[in-house]
């Protein structure tokens, strides 16, 4: 119940933040912000899958009651990620001054200086939060997603309040917007680290004496597989804004993201119930509680059907809701874009429960192989649709659906082989 209330607040704050932000900087500049944020997000591959590896290793150690090993994994992950992102930040700061962001984003050259400053703000926040968010990985691995979601919601609320004040007190500025959307979540994350590591997770608190690079191999062996899967996700999801900005306009980036956020509500609701399943699957599979896993999948299937029905209603009334949400004639959104957004999220939710189970038991080989092909397939499909068939912005959704074969085809089949047919070999690797 707590997760539902917190996620509900998150959805509400997210929906309020969109029109407020558009009103502050205008739809085109909001599209620029979204595109730049996505480009910075590409650097998340420097995580090399460590946080996902930590999630599984921490859950396994805790399930065995081995607090010392759990603390070693936490400390080692903190040390490695801190070293990686410090180096990445220093390199970026040195190179950034030579990058023509105005040309990359296809905006007037007069915005160059503003964009250079903005990238420094966003990238600094990005590097810091990537290390600090290890605490949320631990909380989720401990099957307490409500607490993790609360951290995110508090950051969102802080950003909302600051943007509200900016609208009232200042002129529209991408720099001010960047500070508002980065500062509040960062302060909340810092507070969360102090709170949890001095309290309930004190025995897992990072310690220099517990940094053991020999344990990094265990994280990296699992983490490198997650890394490839993560890179595939970055290419497919983080590149969408850049592809749209390059082939259409920043305003179209805004239209795409409004549809993404609108139907993304379905995914957020689904995630409330799905988040505990990853780590719970780790524990259930170790205990050979197969019936619990089957019951979980059955319930998620029913939830998929219910959310698809809700999504159909959202689609039918989408134009009216966009107007009510954003204001009349603020952004022009084609109904076709909404249709494909609806289809995309339903396909993602269907496959999500199977992928979560497989991630939980570290059965990643097939997903790893699929991830080698899916980014290439995605880029080829989206460019062919746009360049040769002159499909609109919804080409991004179509390409994402067609390229993500693992989620709706391979992952369900792999689950069937493991759970219903008790297969081993490549199916559980």
MARZA-852457 format. One record per residue: x, z, y of N, C-alpha, C in turn; residue in three letters. Coordinates in steps of 0.02 Angstrom, whole numbers, plus 50000, padded with zeros to 5 digits. Each point is the difference from the previous one (the first is absolute). Layout:
<recs>
XZYXZYXZYALA;...
</recs>
This chain:
<recs>
500425000049940499585000050060500435000050063UNK;500545003949997500455000350058500304993150014UNK;500214996549947500284993350008499514995350033UNK;499375000649978499484995550027499905001250075UNK;499965006450020499915001750071500594997750041UNK;500605001349975500614998150037500064992450007UNK;499884996549944500034992750003499454997250045UNK;499435003350000499464997950045500215000650072UNK;500345005550016500275000950068500514994750016UNK;500424998449951500524994950009499694993250016UNK;499474998349962499664993650013499695000050069UNK;499685005550018499695000550066500504999350057UNK;500565003649994500514999750052500304993050004UNK;500124996949943500294993349997499534995050035UNK;499355000649987499524995550031499955001150076UNK;500055006250021499985001550072500624997450035UNK;500575000349966500644998250030500044992650015UNK;499694995849959500054992750009499714997750067UNK;499365001450015499734997750065500345003350060UNK;500215006349991500335003550055500674996650015UNK;500364998249948500664996850009499924993050029UNK;499514996349975499874993250026499815000450074UNK;499605005050017499805000850070500605001750044UNK;500495003549972500585002050039500494994250012UNK;500134996049950500524994850008499734992849995UNK;499374998949984499644993749991500124997249929UNK;499554995849974500044997749931500654996449982UNK;500264995950046500624996349985500605004649993UNK;500075004750046500565004749996499945004649940UNK;499385001649982499905004049940500244996249938UNK;499884993450000500264995849945500765000049999UNK;500315000050059500745000250004500255006649970UNK;499675005550018500185006649973499965000049924UNK;499454997449973499904999949928500544995849965UNK;500174994350029500504995649970500695003350001UNK;500185002950056500655003350006500055005949952UNK;499465003949994500005005649953500094997749928UNK;499694994349984500074997349932500724997849986UNK;500314996850050500694997849991500465005949988UNK;499915005350039500405006149991499875002949931UNK;499384999549977499815002649934500374996649943UNK;500264994050012500384996549948500615004149978UNK;500265004050045500615003849985499875005749951UNK;499385001049981499865005249951500314998649932UNK;500224993849989500324998549936500665003849992UNK;500285002650055500625003949995499885006749964UNK;499385001749989499835005849960500224999149927UNK;500114993749981500184998049931499585003549947UNK;499385001550016499545002949951500125007349985UNK;500425003450039500185006949986499405004750003UNK;499574999250050499445004750006499514999349942UNK;499904993949977499564999149942500335002849937UNK;500654999049994500365003049944499955007650002UNK;500075002950061499945007250008499315002449979UNK;499504996250017499315002149984499925001149925UNK;500254995449961499935000749927500465005549972UNK;500635000050024500485005049975499805007150018UNK;499745000850061499775006650022499415002349958UNK;499524995449988499415001749960500205002049929UNK;500484996349972500235001449932500345006949996UNK;500455001450049500365006450000499525005850010UNK;499514999150045499525005450013499555001249939UNK;499814994549966499585000749940500365004049946UNK;500674999549999500405003749951500195007050024UNK;499815001650063500175006550028500735000550020UNK;500334994450011500725000050016500084999350076UNK;499945005550036500035000050073500704998150026UNK;500515001949963500694998550022500114992450002UNK;499804996649948500084992749998499584996750054UNK;499405002650010499564997350053500345000650068UNK;500315005850014500355001050064500604995450006UNK;500354998849945500574995550002499784992950018UNK;499454997849970499744993350016499794999550073UNK;499685005250026499795000050070500604999950046UNK;500495004249988500605000550042500394993549998UNK;500084997149941500384993949993499664994150035UNK;499344999849995499624994750034500075000650076UNK;499945006150026500095001250072500694997650022UNK;500515001749962500694998350020500114992550000UNK;499774996649948500114992849995499624996250054UNK;499365001850009499604996450050500255001450071UNK;500225006150013500285001650066500614995850015UNK;500444999349950500604995950009499834992650010UNK;499544997549959499804992950004499714998450068UNK;499515004050022499644998250062500405001750063UNK;500485004449995500455001050057500424993750010UNK;500274997349946500404993850004499584994250024UNK;499394999449972499564994550019499835000450074UNK;499865006150025499835000950070500584998050046UNK;500605002049983500584998450041500124992550002UNK;499944996649943500084992849999499464996650042UNK;499385002349993499454997050038500115000750075UNK;500195005950022500115001250072500544995350026UNK;500514998849960500544995550021499794992750004UNK;499564998049954499794993049996499414998550045UNK;499585004950012499364998950034500074996650068UNK;500525001850037500084997250068500104992450000UNK;500214997349943500124992949995499414996049972UNK;499465003649982499424996849970499504998150054UNK;499774993749998499504997650048499315001149971UNK;499725005950011499365001649970499444995850029UNK;500064998050062499484995850030499954993349964UNK;500564997149981499994993749963499735000949930UNK;500205005549968499775001349931499245000949998UNK;499735003350050499285001550001499594994850037UNK;500354994850026499664994550035499595002550059UNK;500345004150042499685002550061500454998350060UNK;499755000750061500404998350059500675003650002UNK;500524996550024500675002850003500045006150045UNK;499545000550047499995005750046499885006749965UNK;499754999749938499865006149962500615002249959UNK;500554996450004500585001349958500275007150005UNK;500115002450062500285006750010499535005349974UNK;499364999250014499505004849977499985000449924UNK;500054994349967499984999849927500635003049970UNK;500574998950032500625002949975499975007650001UNK;499745002850055499925007350004499505002549949UNK;499474996349991499485002049953500265000249929UNK;500414995149982500274999949932500455006049986UNK;500375002250050500435006049992499565006149986UNK;499465000750038499545005749991499704999849930UNK;499734994349981499664999449935500495000849942UNK;500594997150006500475000349945500285007149992UNK;500125003450055500235007049996499495004349965UNK;499374999250020499455003749967499984998349926UNK;500064993649985499954997749931500545003349956UNK;500625000150023500545003049961499905007549989UNK;499805003450054499905007349994499435001749953UNK;499444996450008499425001849959500104998249927UNK;500434995149986500124998249930500335005749963UNK;500455003550033500325005849969499525006049999UNK;499665001150055499565005850005499394999649954UNK;499804993949982499414999249958500135001649927UNK;500615002049984500135002349932499545005949983UNK;499835004050050499565005749988499324997749975UNK;499754994550026499354997549977500044997349928UNK;500584997249983500114997849931499965005949952UNK;500315005650019499995006049958499295002749994UNK;499645000150055499315002649999499564995749954UNK;500074993550005499604995549957500205000849927UNK;500655000549988500245001049931499735006649972UNK;499865004750043499725006549980499244999749995UNK;499734993950004499284998749992499585003750053UNK;500264999950062499625002950055499964995050058UNK;499674994349987499984994750050499645001950065UNK;499555005049996499655002150061500485002550053UNK;500515003849978500495002650047500424994450031UNK;500174995149958500384994350025499594996150051UNK;499364999049984499554996450045499915003750066UNK;499985006749996499925004050060500584999050048UNK;500604999449974500594998750042499914993450038UNK;499774994849965499884993550031499465000450053UNK;499465003649984499435000550047500215003550064UNK;500385005449993500225003650060500434995650045UNK;500424995849969500404995350039499564994950035UNK;499484997549964499544995250030499625003050058UNK;499775006149991499625003450054500455000950061UNK;500625002049989500475000750055500094993450037UNK;500084994649963500084993450031499384998050039UNK;499415001449971499374998450033499945003650067UNK;500175006350001499965003950062500484997450053UNK;500604998249979500504997650048499784993150027UNK;499764995649957499774993450023499405000850048UNK;499565004849984499435001350044500235001950069UNK;500515004450003500275002050065500344994150035UNK;500344995749962500324994250030499494995450032UNK;499444999049965499474995650027499755002750067UNK;499935006650003499745003250061500515000350057UNK;500645000749982500505001850051500504994550017UNK;500084994949957500524995050010499744992949992UNK;500414995350021499864992949988500234998249930UNK;499714994749972500174997849933500754998649993UNK;500325002949949500714999249989500155000549926UNK;500364995149972500195000349930500495005749987UNK;500435001550049500475005549993499635006649993UNK;499535001250045499605006249996499625000349934UNK;499724994349979499624999849938500465001849941UNK;500604997250000500475001449946500185007349996UNK;500125003150057500155007250001499415004049974UNK;499394998250022499405003749979499894999649926UNK;500084994149971499854999149929500565002349954UNK;500595001350029500575002349959500135007550007UNK;499925002550061500215006950014499585005249963UNK;499334999350003499575005149970500095000549924UNK;499994994349962500115000649928500685003049982UNK;500514998450041500675002649986500035007650008UNK;499695002550053499995007250012499625003749945UNK;499454997049977499615003049946500415000249935UNK;500374994749986500424999849940500555005350002UNK;500315000850058500515005250008499705006949987UNK;499425001250029499655006449989499825001049927UNK;499774994749966499815000449929500595001849957UNK;500594997250014500605001649962500185007350005UNK;499975002750061500155007150010499495004449964UNK;499364998150007499465004149972500035000349924UNK;500064994349967499984999949927500655002449968UNK;500564998250030500645002149969500175007350014UNK;499655003050047500085007250011499455004049964UNK;499514996249973499445003349967499954998249926UNK;499474996549982499834998849931500544996149961UNK;500394995750036500524996149967500715002650015UNK;500035006450015500655003050017500514999049944UNK;499775000449938500464999449943500254992849990UNK;499694995350035500234993049996500354997750064UNK;500105004750046500274998350066500694996649993UNK;500114994650037500644996549996500585004750016UNK;500534999549960500585004350009500634995849986UNK;500505001050042500644996449990500295001549931UNK;499915006149978500295001949935499644996849941UNK;499394997550013499614996949947500054992350001UNK;500394997450044500104992750002500474998249942UNK;499744996349953500404997949943499914992549990UNK;500514996350022499944992749998499964997449928UNK;500195004149951499934997949931499274999249981UNK;499575003750036499284999449987499704993850035UNK;500394997250045499764994050035499884994349952UNK;500384999949946499924994749951499305000049971UNK;499745006049985499335000549973499484997650050UNK;500115001850064499544997650053500064992550009UNK;500614997550000500114993050014499814995549942UNK;500115002349938499794995949943499264998550003UNK;499625005250015499284999250010499864997150068UNK;500385002450050499874997950069500144992750012UNK;500514997149968500164993050011499444995449976UNK;499665002149947499424996149977499455000450053UNK;499875006150025499515000750054500234996250062UNK;500664999650010500274996450058499794992749999UNK;500094996749943499814992949995499254999250011UNK;499615004549969499274999850009499835001250074UNK;500375004550032499885001650070500174994250045UNK;500554996549986500184994150040499464994649994UNK;499744999349939499454995149990499415001850045UNK;499855006550002499455002350043500144998950073UNK;500625001250021500194999050070499904992750020UNK;500254995549957499944992850016499274997950004UNK;499595002549953499314998050000499585003150055UNK;500125006450015499565003550046500295000750071UNK;500645001450005500295001050066500144993450036UNK;500064994549962500154993650031499384996550027UNK;499415002549982499384996550020499954999250076UNK;500145005450037499954999650073500494995050029UNK;500614999949972500504995350025499804992849985UNK;499744998849940499784993249982499434997750046UNK;499545004550014499444998250044500244998850071UNK;500445004350025500264999250068500404993550006UNK;500364998149948500424994050002499594993649996UNK;499455000249963499604993949989499364999750041UNK;499805005750028499395000050040500165003350068UNK;499835006350009500145003450063499955007649991UNK;500285003950047499935007349996499275002249999UNK;499574996250034499285001750001499704999549930UNK;500244995149961499764999349931500265005749956UNK;500585002850018500255005949965499515005850009UNK;499755000650061499515005350014499364999049959UNK;499754993849997499404998549961500105001849926UNK;500574997949973500155001449929500025007549988UNK;500335003750044500075007249990499355003850009UNK;499554997550041499355003150006499614999449935UNK;500024994049970499674999049935500345004349947UNK;500665000350003500395004049951499815007350006UNK;499955002550060499825007150009499285001349980UNK;499564995250016499295000849986499875000549925UNK;500224995149962499905000349928500505004649966UNK;500535001650036500485004949974499695006949993UNK;499435001250033499645006349992499835001049926UNK;499804994649967499845000449928500605002449961UNK;500584997150016500625001949965500195007250014UNK;499895002250061500165007050018499565004949962UNK;499364998249994499555004349962500215000249926UNK;500174994249973500224999649931500645004149989UNK;500444999750050500645003649995499905007649998UNK;499465002450030499855007249998499965002449928UNK;499674995949959499905001949930500594997849956UNK;500344994650020500534997249958500675003650007UNK;500155002750059500665002850013500255005049948UNK;499575004649976500255004849951500144996949931UNK;499734994049988500024997149933500714998349978UNK;500434997950047500694998249983500365005949966UNK;500065005550036500365005849973499625003349943UNK;499334999950003499615002849945500104995949936UNK;500084993550008500134995649942500685001749968UNK;500495001550042500655002049975499935006049952UNK;499645005150024499905006149961499584998749938UNK;499444996350008499554998749943500354995949945UNK;500394995250021500344995849950500545003949963UNK;500355004350036500505004349968499675004649948UNK;499395002250015499645004549955499574996249949UNK;500054993250003499624995749953499255001050006UNK;499775001450061499285000850011499704993250019UNK;499954995749951499774993150012499274999750022UNK;499595004449973499294999950017499905001450075UNK;500415004550027499945001650071500144993850042UNK;500514996149980500184993950036499434994949996UNK;499714999249941499444995349991499415002050044UNK;499855006450001499445002350041500134998750074UNK;500635001050020500184998750069499894992750020UNK;500244995549958499924992850014499274998150002UNK;499595002849954499294998549999499665002150066UNK;500185005950024499715002450063500224995650059UNK;500624997849999500244995750054499654993249999UNK;499844997649941499634993649995499315000650032UNK;499675005749987499345001150031500075000550076UNK;500545003150022500115000650072500134993150031UNK;500364995749964500114993150023499354996450012UNK;499535000849954499354996750006499625002650060UNK;500005006650009499655003050057500294997750066UNK;500674999850004500324997950063499904992650014UNK;499964996049947499864992850009499314999150031UNK;499525004049978499324999750028500005002050074UNK;500365005350015500065002250070500344994550042UNK;500524997049971500364994750035499574994050014UNK;499544998449954499554994450011499555001250061UNK;499775006250007499595001850058500434999650064UNK;500615002449996500464999650057500124992750021UNK;500064995649951500114992950014499394996950034UNK;499415001649974499384997150026499905001850074UNK;500185006150018499905002450069500655000150040UNK;500514996549976500665000450031500014998050074UNK;499674994550017500024997750070499695005250047UNK;499445003049979499685005150042500445006250007UNK;500345001849944500425006050001500634998850042UNK;500294994049997500584998550041499825000750074UNK;499414997650019499785000450070499905007250021UNK;499685003949956499885007050015500655003950005UNK;500474998349957500645003549995500474998350058UNK;500074993450014500504997750048499734998250068UNK;499354998850003499704997650062499864992549994UNK;499534997650037499794993149997500554995350026UNK;500144994849961500484994750019500725002550010UNK;500165005849973500695002550006500484995949958UNK;499824998949937500414996049954499534995549960UNK;500194993749992499594995349961500245000149928UNK;499565001849954500185000549929499554995549959UNK;500304995149966499634995449959499715003549939UNK;499394998249981499685003149942500394998549936UNK;500324994249997500404998249941500575005049990UNK;500305002250054500545004949996499735006549970UNK;499415002050019499695006049973499854999349926UNK;499764994249980499844998849929500625000949957UNK;500554997050021500615000449960500315006950003UNK;499905003550056500235007050003499625004449951UNK;499354998849995499585003649952500234998749928UNK;500124993749983500224998249932500685003049985UNK;500464999550048500685002549990500005007449983UNK;499645004150039500025007249989499665002049935UNK;499484996449980499695001649936500454998349942UNK;500374994550004500484998249948500565005249997UNK;500235002250058500545005050002499795006649970UNK;499395002150016499765006449973499904999649924UNK;499774994349976499914999249928500665001049963UNK;500524996850024500655000649967500375006550015UNK;499815003350055500385005950022500025005649950UNK;499465001249965499985005649953500464998849941UNK;500064993649978500444998549944500735000450021UNK;500154997550060500685000450026500215007350009UNK;499545004150025500155007150010500165003549934UNK;499614998549948500145002849934500694997949974UNK;500144993550004500644997449975500595002950039UNK;499915000850066500535003150040500115007249978UNK;499455003549984500055007049981500385001049935UNK;499954995349954500365000849936500644995950000UNK;500194997450058500624996150009500034993949955UNK;499424996949986499984993749962500034994250049UNK;500604998550022500094995750059500304993149985UNK;500214998849939500364993849985499594993750017UNK;499384999849977499584994150012499854999450075UNK;499845005650032499884999950073500624997750037UNK;500585002149975500644998050030500094992449996UNK;499874997249941500084992849991499504996150043UNK;499395002650003499494996750041500195000250074UNK;500335005550019500205000850071500554995350020UNK;500374997449952500514995050016499694993450020UNK;499414998649971499684993650013499485000350056UNK;499655005650006499435000350046500174998850074UNK;500575002550026500154998650071500114992650013UNK;500364996749954500124992850008499344996249997UNK;499595001949952499354996849992499585001050062UNK;500025006150027499615001550061500214995750059UNK;500644999750014500254996250057499844992549992UNK;500114997449940499864992949987499264998550010UNK;499575004149972499284998850005499775000450073UNK;500215005250036499765000850068500234994450046UNK;500634997849990500254994650043499694993349982UNK;499884998849936499664993849979499294999850029UNK;499655005749995499315000350025499984998850076UNK;500485002950036500004999450073500264993250023UNK;500584998049972500344994050025499684993549976UNK;499794999949936499764993749971499244999549996UNK;499675005749991499274999849994499665002750063UNK;500395002250047499755002350066499475005449993UNK;500115004449952499555005849992500155005050055UNK;499505003550022500085004850055500365006449979UNK;499915005150040500345006449989499835003049932UNK;499414998449974499815002849935500444997549943UNK;500434995150013500484997849950500445005749976UNK;500135004850044500415005849983499675004149945UNK;499345001150006499635003649949499984996149934UNK;499884993550004499964995949940500665000249962UNK;500554999150036500665000049969500155006749967UNK;499825005450034500135006749972499615001149935UNK;499394997549998499605000649939500314996049943UNK;500174993850013500264995649947500695002349976UNK;500405002850044500685002049981500025006649963UNK;499495004150009500025006749971499715000149929UNK;500264995949957499764999549931500075006549962UNK;500525003850017500125006149963499425004950005UNK;499735000850060499495005150011499354998749962UNK;499754993950002499354998749969500024996549933UNK;500604998449975500054996649936500495003649953UNK;500645000450021500525002849956499935007649991UNK;499885003750054499965007349995499415002349956UNK;499404997150008499455001949955500154998549927UNK;500334994349987500174998149932500535004949971UNK;500485001850041500525004749978499695006849984UNK;499555002350043499645006349987499644999749933UNK;499664994549987499634999149938500475000549939UNK;500584996850006500485000149945500265007149986UNK;500125003850053500295006749992499485005049977UNK;499425000150032499505005149987499554998449941UNK;499754993949999499514998249948500324997549935UNK;500604997250005500324997349939500655003749981UNK;500165005150041500585004349986500644995949991UNK;500094995050040500594995849996500595003450036UNK;500604998549978500615002750031500424994150025UNK;500655000449992500434994550020499974998750074UNK;499964993650018500004998050071499405002850037UNK;499465001549964499405002450034500105006750033UNK;500445004249974500105006750029500675000750035UNK;500354994650009500655000350032499944998750075UNK;
</recs>
